[in-house]
Amino acid sequence: MDRISRRQVVRGAAASAAMALGAPSVRAQKGQQILRFVAEADLKVLDPVWTTAYITRNHSYLVYDTLFGTDENLRVKPQMVDRTTVSPDGMKYTFTLREGLRWHDGQAVLSEDCVESLKRWGKKDRFGQLLMAHTGKIGPIDKKTFTLELAERFGPVLEALGHQRPAFMMAGADCVDVSGGAGQGDRRAQGRSSSPGMSGNPANRSCTCGTLTTSRATRGPADQPVARTCTSIE
């Protein structure tokens, strides 16, 4: 009788396993679905400015919104921003917010909220620090418009605002300074409640958006932001 080699045994076992398992069954699911996933770590800090942990950043993408986002081709696209105007010399950027942006409590998102969020982010994030080091002035013009004026020429302004660790927008009163001091924009602190943050977190007031049941910025019906929507996440 011919001896059976180890290679033949392995091949036979693999073929038997493949026949037993068969082709996977894939079916389209209808209706509202819940996505459950296990993250790579416990979510201990909610503030994306306070920590560089990926779990916090990923959670923030589901809770907060950003001025710009990065699409599947790594191109920076407007998210909360409706229109960007750059001066001929490239030293002044004017940003106009989309219509219908609201916080989860129904209050309108204002340009000063975005300004305070950018200032806070610019103290901690490395790309934000580079941008702010070249910035002479940043401030609101009206409720929907704010400007960023450069003191020195800096090419990747939009890349800084839309990179993988962007400035997540928070209400002005919730922009607690990285050192622990209160942020600006205290006009929003009177008579309004917000959820207390965990250790090292501001009491965050996040934005709600589209079909997200967690919170992001609410859009107008004609809005076409970078696609980052889901139905429900647990």
Beta strands, then each sheet from edge to edge (+ up, - down):
strand 1: 65-66
strand 2: 68-70
strand 3: 76-78
strand 4: 81-86
strand 5: 92-97
strand 6: 135-140
strand 7: 145-150
strand 8: 168-169
sheet 1: 1+ 8-
sheet 2: 2+ 3-
sheet 3: 4+ 5- 7+ 6-
end
